[in-house]
Amino acid sequence: MKNIALHSIHEKLGAKMVPFAGYNMPVQYEGVTAEHLTVREALGVFDVSHMGEFLVSGAQALALLQKVMSNDASKLEIGDAQYSCFPNEDDGIVDDLLCYRLQENEYLLVVNASNIEKDWNWISTYNKDFHADLKDVSDNYSLLAIQGPKAIAAMQSLATLNLSEIPFYKFKIGNFAGVEDVIISATGYTGAGGFEIYCKNENATHIWNAVFKAGASFGVKPIGLAARDTLRLEMGYCLYGNDIDDSTSPMEAGLGWITKFTKDFINASALAKEKAQKPSRKLVAFELDERGIPRQGYTIVDENDNPIGTVTSGTMSPCLQKGIGMGYVPTTFAKVGAKIYIQVRKKAIPATLIKLPFYKG
């Protein structure tokens, strides 16, 4: 198991550390619900330094990305971030990721921790036709997600640039907490607003301490991966390994908006055909009509108790105080307002399909 740069700090803070994607990670501090509400109402900091970072540069960098990614990276200006995925050749998804355009011919890909090796092998295989310069810098960088409605006000004293002038899915590289060349990205996985801060490992402790000092009067607290999961689910954001994987297509998962057929990419023709003919199943979002907590792996049934799908993500929403979840069902059932049933132990609990996000703010 690997330790992230701030491992000892999390232990001193009393975090419950668990193995996750090959790393010892803080899953919670004071409790999931309290941490969740801290992010929704004030300010929380996640250490997500287990995420992977690849640098892609050179004259053929864009051509390679256009081949391996579903979204259209040619639309990126310097300072833009873009959500995308790596389609595989069998109508599935290798991984979902963020792509940052750093320079004219330099891009940063941020991939899921559990898929670092798989993604590296995947992009390297296709790079044989492009010869872009690839560097896996995952072990060199720390990543702090500073999330919540008070993020701008709390962190402005640490930044030399105006944080309020960084729009959603844009980033700046500048001085943060006295450290130069920090990526300050207006992105996140919570729907609560805020920033993601990329820095060298050797600067992580200094920046962490500065963030908590600056945020003290705003109620800042450390937040674990468990609350990160409940926050992303309230927004209906997909989690790789749960809601998307090597066997789920972008069309089934509702990711057609990041699948651009204005260029040629891996499996584009098959996905275009699927889009035209409509997928046979879809990822849907549901709220339980009665008390209960849907969990990953629970069976989804119809009104006659016939199995029609499986819950991919589920929880008790701390903000809505009801059971929420997502799962794949046949397209014939995938209509907002429709009723499905979640098999919780021996009881089929009725649920209503809703339009995302669950939490409207």
C-alpha atoms as one frame of an Amber mdcrd trajectory, in Angstrom:
protein
   0.000   0.000   0.000   1.226   3.493  -0.825   0.943   6.459   1.521  -0.013
   9.888   0.226   2.195  12.847   1.181  -0.145  13.987   3.982  -0.667  10.543
   5.516   0.727  11.472   8.946  -1.422  14.607   9.110  -4.589  12.589   8.535
  -3.592  10.113  11.223  -2.983  12.944  13.708  -6.427  14.359  12.859  -7.953
  11.031  13.832  -9.031  10.003  10.355 -10.175   6.459   9.771  -7.672   5.241
   7.184  -8.639   2.503   4.741  -6.979   0.827   1.756  -8.357   2.322  -1.453
  -6.999   1.836  -4.988  -3.602   0.835  -3.605  -3.342   3.793  -1.201  -4.043
   4.340   2.480  -6.764   7.000   2.351  -8.833   8.940   4.915 -12.413   7.668
   4.613 -13.897   9.802   7.409 -13.062  12.012  10.385 -16.089  12.989  12.499
 -18.732  11.115  10.511 -20.150  11.009   7.008 -23.294  13.079   7.556 -21.539
  15.863   9.466 -18.760  16.041   6.865 -21.271  16.006   4.003 -23.223  18.931
   5.475 -20.013  20.857   6.151 -19.270  20.841   2.418 -22.834  21.732   1.418
 -23.100  24.584   3.943 -19.572  25.890   4.466 -16.173  24.511   3.504 -14.415
  21.164   3.465 -11.073  19.880   2.214 -10.539  16.472   0.648  -7.106  14.984
   0.120  -7.497  13.118  -3.160  -3.804  12.788  -3.924  -4.326   9.167  -4.955
  -5.658  10.365  -8.312  -3.431   9.819 -11.337  -1.843  12.564 -13.464  -0.423
  12.110 -16.967   1.304  14.836 -18.974   0.755  14.603 -22.735   2.830  16.969
 -24.858   4.420  17.476 -28.250   3.241  18.119 -31.783   1.051  14.998 -31.802
  -0.444  15.451 -28.319  -3.825  16.690 -29.535  -4.053  14.042 -32.255  -3.477
  11.300 -29.682  -6.080  12.723 -27.302  -8.606  13.048 -30.106  -8.155   9.350
 -30.813  -8.386   8.009 -27.266 -10.904  10.423 -25.724 -14.626  10.720 -26.440
 -14.848  14.492 -26.007 -13.457  17.016 -28.483 -10.184  18.284 -27.065  -9.719
  20.641 -30.025 -12.270  22.915 -28.338  -9.977  23.463 -25.362  -8.279  26.818
 -24.957  -5.282  27.180 -22.653  -6.805  27.384 -19.173  -9.762  25.111 -19.976
 -10.670  21.829 -18.312 -12.878  19.193 -19.924 -14.660  16.074 -18.686 -14.199
  13.088 -20.973 -13.800   9.326 -21.086 -11.625   6.700 -22.752 -13.975   4.463
 -24.791 -12.810   0.896 -25.256 -13.299  -1.200 -28.387 -16.232  -3.172 -26.940
 -18.797  -0.410 -26.282 -17.486   0.138 -22.746 -15.448   2.739 -20.886 -11.801
   2.305 -19.883 -12.046   5.279 -17.501 -13.505   8.746 -17.106 -11.139  11.671
 -16.642 -10.450  15.386 -16.696  -8.314  16.926 -19.434  -6.560  20.265 -18.841
  -4.889  22.255 -21.593  -1.759  23.671 -19.940   0.133  25.038 -22.948  -0.163
  25.148 -26.741   0.903  21.493 -27.039   0.706  20.279 -23.444  -2.197  18.634
 -21.647  -2.733  17.192 -18.185  -4.978  14.142 -17.809  -6.363  13.374 -14.353
  -7.521   9.768 -14.072  -8.994   7.552 -11.381  -6.554   6.084  -8.879  -7.740
   2.519  -9.406  -7.118   2.824 -13.150  -3.693   4.497 -13.296  -1.839   1.472
 -14.633  -4.683   0.423 -16.940  -5.052   3.927 -18.366  -1.311   4.337 -18.841
  -1.096   1.073 -20.761  -4.136   2.021 -22.825  -2.932   5.441 -23.930   0.634
   4.160 -24.428  -0.604   1.457 -26.781  -2.309   3.980 -29.035   0.593   6.407
 -28.783   2.665   4.074 -30.970   0.876   5.692 -33.911   1.371   9.279 -32.674
   4.622   9.472 -30.685   3.451  12.165 -28.268   5.559  12.696 -25.158   3.880
  10.881 -22.243   4.843  11.245 -18.592   3.176   9.602 -15.616   3.652  12.166
 -12.827   1.099  10.632 -10.449   3.618   9.999  -7.667   4.917  13.589  -7.775
   1.703  15.531  -7.174  -0.783  16.061  -4.375  -4.372  17.107  -5.010  -6.579
  18.950  -2.532 -10.257  19.526  -3.291 -11.387  22.643  -1.407 -15.156  22.473
  -1.740 -18.138  24.435  -0.472 -19.972  27.756  -0.884 -17.392  29.606   1.241
 -14.384  28.429  -0.792 -13.754  31.677  -2.685 -14.065  33.936   0.348 -11.959
  31.671   2.540  -9.148  31.012   0.065  -8.792  34.445  -1.551  -6.192  35.537
   1.019  -3.917  32.707  -0.175  -4.114  33.548  -3.880  -2.460  36.378  -5.793
  -5.088  36.104  -8.532  -8.809  36.797  -8.194 -10.459  33.453  -7.479 -13.919
  34.793  -8.338 -12.689  35.340 -11.898 -12.029  31.639 -12.519 -15.215  30.284
 -14.145 -16.458  26.708 -13.702 -14.210  24.249 -15.570 -11.457  26.826 -16.025
  -8.124  26.984 -14.219  -5.201  29.275 -13.539  -1.587  28.497 -12.705  -0.209
  30.859 -10.104   0.934  31.579  -6.578  -1.127  29.908  -3.859  -0.137  30.075
  -0.201   3.228  31.448  -1.281   3.916  28.497  -3.580   4.478  29.186  -7.284
   3.101  27.169 -10.218   0.078  25.753  -8.400  -2.860  24.700 -10.584  -6.022
  26.298  -9.199  -8.954  24.639 -10.942 -12.625  25.592 -10.561 -13.706  21.971
 -10.650 -14.862  19.410  -8.114 -16.901  16.284  -7.517 -19.419  17.657  -5.039
 -21.650  20.208  -6.760 -20.906  22.582  -3.866 -18.490  24.875  -5.709 -14.854
  25.457  -4.909 -11.480  24.493  -6.289  -9.071  21.654  -6.847  -5.447  22.462
  -6.043  -2.601  20.577  -7.729   0.833  20.972  -6.133   4.132  19.149  -5.801
   4.273  16.689  -2.907   6.966  18.697  -1.157   4.590  21.667  -0.906   1.521
  19.708   0.223   1.995  20.068   3.978   2.594  23.818   3.745  -0.460  24.340
   1.557  -2.664  22.111   3.741  -1.711  24.079   6.845  -2.223  27.409   5.074
  -5.667  26.345   3.826  -6.814  25.410   7.338  -5.430  28.606   8.830  -7.145
  30.760   6.178 -10.369  28.782   6.455 -10.576  28.634  10.240 -13.059  31.499
  10.588 -15.173  29.984   7.775 -15.631  26.652   9.518 -13.262  24.611   7.349
 -12.932  20.907   8.185 -11.156  17.894   6.689 -13.494  15.613   4.738 -13.079
  11.922   3.917 -13.824   9.791   0.881 -17.123   8.506   2.321 -18.690  11.977
   2.267 -17.173  12.563  -1.172 -19.221   9.595  -2.357 -22.516  10.806  -0.848
 -21.927  14.337  -2.210 -21.235  13.144  -5.762 -24.254  10.842  -5.656 -26.589
  13.693  -4.645 -25.436  15.396  -7.861 -25.797  12.233  -9.942 -22.115  12.136
 -10.903 -20.936   8.743 -12.123 -18.343   6.787 -10.162 -16.066   4.503 -12.138
 -16.403   0.921 -10.979 -19.976   1.535  -9.832 -21.987   3.397 -12.469 -19.587
   3.080 -15.388 -16.994   0.451 -16.267 -15.580  -1.608 -19.108 -19.046  -3.010
 -19.875 -21.124   0.202 -19.850 -21.301   2.466 -22.885 -21.296   6.267 -22.699
 -24.746   6.244 -24.311 -26.199   3.931 -21.676 -24.612   5.987 -18.907 -26.068
   9.301 -20.095 -22.640  10.523 -21.205 -23.610  11.278 -24.779 -22.863  14.926
 -23.996 -19.148  14.114 -23.712 -19.172  11.871 -26.789 -18.529  14.016 -29.851
 -18.826  12.513 -33.321 -17.168  15.511 -34.961 -13.922  13.499 -34.995 -12.708
   9.926 -35.217 -12.058   8.177 -31.911 -11.892   4.626 -30.605 -15.180   2.771
 -31.283 -16.820   5.939 -32.630 -18.772   4.185 -35.389 -20.311   1.635 -33.016
 -21.242   4.324 -30.492 -22.760   6.490 -33.231 -24.890   3.543 -34.293 -25.961
   2.938 -30.700 -26.897   6.605 -30.343 -29.002   6.490 -33.524 -30.781   3.269
 -32.568 -31.077   4.192 -28.859 -29.402   2.000 -26.216 -31.351  -0.982 -24.900
 -30.768   0.065 -21.300 -30.118   3.322 -19.469 -28.648   4.537 -16.226 -31.538
   6.026 -14.238 -31.815   7.964 -10.987 -34.438   7.118  -8.378 -35.728   8.204
  -4.984 -37.315   5.717  -2.610 -40.958   6.414  -1.825 -40.645   4.788   1.604
 -37.940   4.481   4.237 -34.960   2.397   3.266 -31.421   2.619   1.971 -30.622
   1.295  -1.511 -27.155  -0.230  -1.758 -24.901  -1.130  -4.658 -25.829  -4.575
  -5.936 -29.464  -4.525  -4.816 -31.884  -5.888  -7.398 -34.307  -3.578  -9.231
 -37.657  -5.221 -10.025 -40.853  -4.265 -11.817 -44.350  -4.224 -10.299 -44.569
  -7.990 -10.786 -41.284  -8.655  -8.975 -39.462  -9.451 -12.210 -35.764  -8.452
 -12.016 -35.023  -5.634 -14.460 -31.725  -4.225 -13.233 -29.238  -3.607 -10.461
 -28.462  -0.632  -8.225 -25.018   0.746  -9.108 -24.851   3.460  -6.422 -27.120
   4.166  -3.478 -27.229   5.902  -0.122 -29.348   7.785   2.376 -29.079  11.390
   1.200 -27.934  13.594   4.110 -29.568  16.656   2.535 -32.814  15.100   1.289
 -33.208  12.600   4.136 -34.397   9.877   1.787 -32.911   6.904  -0.004 -31.490
   7.756  -3.428 -29.667   5.748  -6.038 -28.815   4.983  -9.624 -28.931   1.819
 -11.692 -29.382   0.392 -15.159 -32.829  -0.636 -16.383 -34.270  -1.426 -19.839
 -34.978   1.761 -21.779 -38.706   0.955 -21.722 -38.666   1.580 -17.953 -36.400
   4.642 -18.089 -38.923   7.469 -18.017 -38.898  10.247 -15.419 -41.825   9.713
 -13.068 -41.992   5.967 -13.685 -42.159   3.540 -10.783 -39.607   0.830 -10.103
 -38.986  -1.256  -7.002 -35.766  -1.833  -5.083 -35.319  -5.187  -3.405 -34.134
  -4.265   0.105 -33.697  -7.504   2.017 -37.027  -9.280   1.459 -39.096  -6.188
   0.709 -39.606  -4.500  -2.658 -39.616  -0.777  -1.858 -41.283   1.485  -4.450
 -39.149   4.197  -6.008 -39.743   7.019  -8.478 -37.420   7.863 -11.345 -36.280
  11.497 -11.239 -34.286  13.896 -13.354 -30.824  14.597 -12.004 -29.471  16.099
  -9.868 -31.108  14.789  -6.710 -29.924  17.811  -4.743 -30.915  21.125  -6.314
 -29.217  23.428  -3.769
